[in-house]
Each structure stands twice: as structure tokens, then as C-alpha cells.
Amino acid sequence: MNASLPQQQILTLISDTLHRSVKKLEVAASDASIRQYWRASLDDGRDIIVMQADPAQFDVRPFLARQAELAAAGLPVPAVLGNAPEQGLVLLEDLGTTELASVITAQNAQDWYRRAIDLLVQMQTALPAAHLPPFDAAFQQREMDICREWYFPQQLGVELADADLATWQRSTALIVARNLQQAPHFMHRDFHARNLMVQGDALRLIDFQDAVAGPLSYDLVSLLRDAYLDWEEAFVLDLAIRYWEKARAAGLPVDADFAEFYRAFEWQGLQRHLKILGLFARLKYRDGKERYQTDIPRVLNYVTKVCERYVELGALARLLRKLHGEQAQQVGYTF
């Protein structure tokens, strides 16, 4: 096999760790980060996945640490078969190619999402968080400012200044203050249908290396208000209630009043979706990855609906309408 240096490092690691040779090495996937994934077909008939990244840009050690913690707690994560952190390489169990997002239909969605909620509650119950980076005020503000730095100027051609900048700063500070009222817990940070792999009737969990100590509602809103999938509000409400009931039964510190929990869910979702608008713009204008552009309208819809529902977010709603040149959206209820 005529291999480049990274490929040669992969072949050497597999040989040294698994004592196998590689019959075929091909690109398996890439994602919104700087990582790349390879599928290696070994001479014993097995396939394995190789996660590769430039070690100067991506440290694989947090991934390895979180994998060990999740595996020890009985969570269904891929097994680590070998690693070379200094080369940015990790050998992983091959979970196949079937993402939850690719198998969900209107007929089976309820069943699959209930399984995902069971997995989420299991993860939140089993995993400690005190040692993880805190999803604190500075962290949340920094994420939302990706929207100000990339989505507004690059996607919309507008630099916030003066009164508009002041509105943004006051509104995002309010969002952070509300979100910090939730008790910190283990937070996957990207728990959605593209990061849940399907094997038979079971779900397997990936992309967990960015876990932090943060609000319980964050992973649920990542799942139910997915940047890549649309669901009716009644469906989301039903599943949010199911999660809330299971979380309370498991002893997790969710609000005793579901209406209060749902408010927290919506405000935390607003923080996440403002960040995502910025990320999707940055992926296009900095990284040349345009495929996420088609998902911007969905994410913007989440943002505008939440802003229109809450009186405290009225100024942010007006700012967003002004920047997009849109009229106020009419929504049927408020909290």
C-alpha cells in the first residue's frame, strides 16, 4: 500500500498494537471538526475505525478519558483498541455506518427517542461531573459570541454596533443568567441523532470528548430540537415530559414543576442554537464546508420562536427581525 505519512502511522500503530496487517484503508467519514475517520479492513476479516487528527490542533486525550469513564459506567461507547496521542491517533471498535438520524421515520420515531432518553438518563445518573470543565458564564457567552462574530457579519453582512451591540450583550447576559440557575451535571454537549449509532435494536454513543459540567436540559434540547431534524412541537413536548418523569424518578435535580423545566429547556436551547448559527456560518466562510447551510433555516426558526415566546427576550427578537428584514412571527402561546 502506497501510504502517506499519516496513513503509514496508522498502519504502524495497527501492526504494533493489534499485530495485524491492513488489507484496505479508506476514508470512513469526516465531521464538523478537524478530525478524520478511516475504516481499516484487517487481515483477520475485522474492520476497525481509526480517528485521526493533527495533535497540534486536537488533543485525543480528553476523548480517551471520557471513553474510559463512560465505559466503566456501562454506557454503550465504542471500545478503544489502541492509541497514540502524540500522533493524534485512536483505534476504535467499528460501530458501522447507521446513524439514528438515517433510520428515524414518523412511524418509529417515538420508540427510538424513548430509547435515546433512557440512554440520556442513564448517562446523567451514572457519570460524575465535578472534574469536567464547567459550562460557566464565560463558556456560554463565548459560544454565543460565535454567532456575533461569524453569523451576523458573514452570513448577513452586518456588524453589530452601538444600540444593536448593547441589545445583544444584554440579551445574551440574560440567557446566561437564566441557564446558570440549573444545577451542573454530566453534559455530553452534542447528544443528537447523528451521534447515536444504531446496532440492531440498540443505540451506541459517540462524539463525547467535549463533555462538560452543565445544565441537565442541554443534552435533551440537543436531542429534541436537533439542528438536522424537524419535529412537531407536540412531539417535542411529549418526549420532554417523558424525560422529565424519568429524570425525577432517577433522582436527577430537575424542576418539580414541568413548566419550569420546559422554560429551562427552551432558554438553554436558545444558547445552543445561537452558537450553532455561528458555527454553521464559520464552517462555510472559514472552512469551506457549505453543507451545513441548508440547516440554518431550521436553527433560526428555533431561535426566533423562543425569542417571541418570552417577554424578556423581546429586544433580541426585534434585533433578529431587523437583521433578517423579517416581520414578527406569530406564535400561539407564551410561557
C-alpha positions in Angstrom: 0.0 0.0 0.0 1.5 3.4 -1.1 0.7 5.4 2.1 1.2 9.0 3.1 2.8 9.7 6.5 -0.5 9.8 8.5 -1.5 6.6 6.8 1.8 5.0 7.5 1.5 5.9 11.1 -1.9 4.2 11.2 -0.5 1.1 9.6 2.3 1.0 12.1 0.0 1.5 15.1 -2.3 -1.3 14.0 0.7 -3.6 13.4 2.3 -2.7 16.8 -1.0 -2.8 18.8 -3.2 -5.4 17.2 -0.4 -7.4 15.4 -2.4 -7.3 12.2 -1.8 -6.0 8.7 -4.2 -3.8 6.9 -5.8 -5.1 3.6 -7.6 -1.9 2.9 -7.6 1.6 4.4 -10.3 4.1 3.3 -11.9 7.3 4.5 -14.9 6.5 6.6 -16.2 10.0 7.5 -15.3 13.5 8.4 -17.2 15.8 10.7 -17.6 19.5 11.6 -14.3 19.4 13.5 -10.8 18.8 12.3 -10.9 15.1 12.8 -11.0 12.5 10.1 -12.1 8.9 10.4 -10.7 5.9 8.5 -12.0 2.4 8.1 -9.3 -0.2 8.2 -10.0 -3.7 7.0 -7.7 -6.1 8.7 -6.2 -9.4 7.5 -8.3 -11.3 10.1 -11.6 -10.1 8.5 -12.3 -7.4 11.0 -13.0 -3.8 10.3 -11.9 -1.1 12.8 -12.2 2.7 12.8 -9.2 5.0 13.1 -9.8 8.5 14.5 -7.1 10.8 13.2 -6.3 14.5 14.0 -3.3 16.8 13.9 -2.1 16.6 17.5 -1.2 20.3 17.4 -4.9 21.1 16.8 -6.8 18.3 18.5 -5.8 16.5 21.7 -7.2 13.0 21.8 -6.6 12.5 25.5 -10.0 14.0 26.6 -11.7 11.6 24.2 -9.8 8.7 25.8 -10.6 9.9 29.3 -14.3 10.3 28.6 -14.4 6.9 26.9 -12.9 5.2 29.9 -15.4 6.9 32.3 -18.4 6.1 30.1 -17.3 2.5 29.5 -16.7 2.0 33.2 -20.2 3.2 33.9 -21.7 0.8 31.5 -22.5 3.2 28.7 -22.5 1.9 25.1 -19.4 3.6 23.7 -17.0 2.2 21.2 -14.1 0.2 22.6 -10.7 1.7 22.3 -8.3 -0.8 20.7 -5.2 1.2 20.7 -4.0 4.8 20.7 -1.0 7.1 20.0 -1.9 10.5 21.4 1.4 12.0 20.3 0.3 11.2 16.7 -3.4 12.1 17.2 -4.5 8.5 16.6 -7.1 6.3 18.2 -8.1 2.8 17.1 -11.8 2.1 17.8 -14.4 -0.6 17.5 -16.3 -0.2 14.3 -19.9 0.6 15.1 -21.0 0.5 11.5 -22.5 3.3 9.4 -26.1 3.5 10.6 -26.8 6.8 12.4 -30.1 7.1 14.3 -30.9 10.1 12.0 -30.9 7.8 9.0 -33.4 5.3 10.3 -36.0 7.5 12.0 -39.4 7.7 10.4 -42.7 9.1 11.5 -43.7 5.6 12.5 -40.7 4.6 14.6 -39.6 8.0 16.0 -41.4 7.7 19.3 -39.8 4.3 20.1 -36.3 5.4 19.1 -36.4 8.7 21.0 -37.7 6.9 24.1 -34.6 4.7 23.9 -32.4 7.8 23.5 -34.0 9.3 26.5 -33.4 6.2 28.5 -29.7 6.4 27.5 -29.5 10.0 28.4 -30.9 9.5 31.9 -28.6 6.5 32.4 -25.6 8.7 31.4 -26.6 11.6 33.6 -27.3 9.3 36.5 -24.1 7.3 36.2 -21.4 9.9 35.4 -19.8 12.3 37.8 -19.1 15.8 36.5 -17.2 17.7 39.2 -13.9 17.0 37.4 -15.1 18.3 34.0 -14.7 21.8 32.6 -17.5 24.0 33.9 -20.1 25.2 31.4 -20.0 28.5 33.2 -21.0 32.1 32.2 -17.8 32.8 30.3 -18.1 29.5 28.4 -21.7 30.1 27.4 -21.1 33.7 26.4 -18.1 32.7 24.3 -20.2 30.2 22.4 -23.0 32.6 21.7 -20.4 35.2 20.5 -19.5 32.9 17.6 -22.9 34.0 16.3 -21.9 37.7 16.6 -18.5 37.1 15.1 -19.5 34.8 12.2 -23.2 34.6 11.5 -24.1 38.3 11.6 -21.1 39.7 9.7 -20.5 36.8 7.3 -24.0 35.3 6.7 -25.9 38.6 7.0 -23.3 41.1 6.2 -23.9 43.1 9.4 -21.5 44.1 12.2 -23.3 44.8 15.5 -22.5 48.2 16.9 -23.9 50.8 19.3 -27.5 50.1 20.3 -27.7 46.8 18.5 -24.5 45.6 20.1 -25.8 46.7 23.5 -29.0 44.7 22.9 -27.0 41.6 22.0 -24.9 42.0 25.1 -27.8 42.5 27.5 -29.8 39.7 25.9 -27.1 37.1 26.0 -26.2 38.0 29.5 -29.8 37.4 30.5 -29.7 34.0 28.7 -26.6 33.0 30.6 -28.0 34.1 33.9 -31.1 32.0 33.4 -29.2 29.0 32.3 -26.9 29.1 35.3 -29.9 28.6 37.6 -29.7 24.9 36.5 -27.5 22.6 38.6 -24.4 21.4 36.7 -24.3 17.7 35.8 -22.6 15.5 33.2 -23.3 17.1 29.8 -22.4 15.3 26.6 -22.7 18.6 24.7 -23.6 17.1 21.3 -26.3 14.4 22.1 -28.3 14.1 18.9 -29.4 11.7 16.2 -26.1 11.9 14.2 -24.1 11.0 17.3 -26.2 7.9 18.2 -25.3 4.9 16.2 -27.8 2.0 15.6 -26.8 -1.6 16.1 -29.8 -3.9 15.8 -32.2 -2.6 18.4 -29.5 -0.8 20.5 -28.0 2.7 20.4 -24.3 3.4 20.8 -22.9 6.7 21.8 -20.1 8.6 20.1 -18.5 12.1 20.0 -18.4 12.5 23.7 -15.0 14.1 24.1 -16.3 17.6 24.7 -18.3 16.7 27.8 -18.6 19.4 30.5 -20.4 20.0 33.8 -23.5 21.8 32.7 -27.3 22.0 32.8 -29.3 18.8 32.6 -31.6 20.3 29.9 -28.8 20.9 27.4 -28.5 17.3 26.1 -32.2 16.9 25.9 -32.6 20.0 23.8 -29.8 18.8 21.6 -31.8 15.7 21.0 -35.3 17.0 20.6 -34.5 20.3 18.9 -32.0 18.8 16.6 -30.2 21.1 14.1 -30.7 18.5 11.4 -34.2 17.2 12.0 -37.7 18.7 12.3 -40.3 17.6 14.8 -43.7 19.0 15.7 -44.0 20.9 18.9 -46.5 18.4 20.4 -44.0 15.6 19.7 -41.2 17.5 21.4 -43.4 18.4 24.4 -44.5 14.7 24.9 -40.9 13.5 24.9 -39.7 16.3 27.1 -42.4 15.2 29.6 -41.2 11.6 29.4 -37.7 12.7 30.0 -38.7 14.9 33.0 -40.7 12.0 34.5 -37.8 9.5 34.1 -35.2 12.1 35.4 -37.3 12.8 38.5 -37.7 9.0 39.1 -33.9 8.6 38.8 -33.3 11.3 41.4 -31.9 13.9 39.0 -32.3 17.5 40.1 -34.9 18.7 37.6 -37.6 21.2 38.5 -40.6 19.8 40.4 -42.9 21.8 38.0 -42.7 20.7 34.4 -43.5 24.2 33.1 -40.4 25.5 34.9 -38.3 22.7 33.4 -39.6 23.4 29.9 -38.7 27.1 30.3 -35.1 26.0 31.2 -35.1 23.7 28.2 -36.1 26.5 25.9 -33.6 29.0 27.3 -30.8 26.5 27.2 -31.8 25.6 23.6 -31.6 29.3 22.7 -28.0 29.5 23.9 -27.1 26.3 21.9 -28.8 27.4 18.7 -27.3 30.9 18.7 -23.9 29.1 18.9 -24.9 26.8 16.1 -25.8 29.7 13.8 -22.3 31.0 14.3 -20.7 27.6 13.8 -22.6 26.9 10.6 -21.5 30.2 9.2 -17.9 29.7 10.3 -17.9 26.2 8.7 -18.7 27.8 5.3 -16.8 31.0 5.4 -13.7 29.8 7.2 -13.5 26.1 6.5 -15.3 25.8 3.1 -17.9 23.3 4.4 -21.1 24.5 2.9 -23.4 21.5 3.5 -24.5 22.9 6.9 -26.0 26.0 5.2 -29.2 24.0 4.4 -29.8 23.6 8.2 -29.6 27.3 9.1 -33.3 28.0 8.5 -34.3 25.2 10.9 -32.0 26.5 13.6 -33.0 30.1 13.1 -36.6 29.0 13.4 -35.8 27.6 16.8 -34.2 30.8 17.9 -36.9 33.2 16.7 -39.7 31.1 18.1 -38.2 31.0 21.6 -37.4 34.8 21.5 -41.0 35.5 20.5 -42.4 33.4 23.4 -40.7 35.2 26.3 -41.3 38.9 27.1 -37.7 39.2 28.5 -36.4 38.3 25.0 -38.4 40.8 23.2 -35.4 43.1 22.4 -33.4 40.2 21.0 -36.4 39.1 18.9 -36.7 42.7 17.5 -33.0 42.7 16.7 -33.1 39.4 14.9 -36.1 40.6 12.8 -34.2 43.8 12.0 -31.1 41.9 10.9 -33.1 39.5 8.8 -35.5 42.0 7.4 -38.4 39.9 8.7 -41.8 40.7 10.3 -42.7 39.4 13.7 -43.6 35.7 13.7 -46.9 34.9 15.3 -46.8 32.1 17.8 -49.8 30.6 19.5 -48.7 30.5 23.1 -46.3 32.0 25.7 -44.9 31.0 29.0 
